[in-house]
Amino acid sequence: TEELKEYFSQFGSVQRCQLPFDKDTGFHRRYCWIKFSTQDDVRNVFQKDSHILEGAKLSLKQQSYRRHSQRKNQSE
């Protein structure tokens, strides 16, 4: 997790980095979530063609941002 946070901090302010692990194997599940402070930080990440961390090429996807109030209204 620290390596991911350190890597992505070069593009902007990382608010949160979550790397889920499998309880049975102890290995990470090969995906994570990175939350940046601003949309500009997110754009900075996607301006770079490829991302390689510890010899592995990372595949990035942007999750659409929804406010808490929007999620609440959709569940009603």
Secondary structure by P-SEA (a helix, b strand, c coil): caaaaaaacccccccbbbbbbcccccccccbbbbbcccaaaaaaaacccccccccbbbbbbbcccccaaaaaaaac
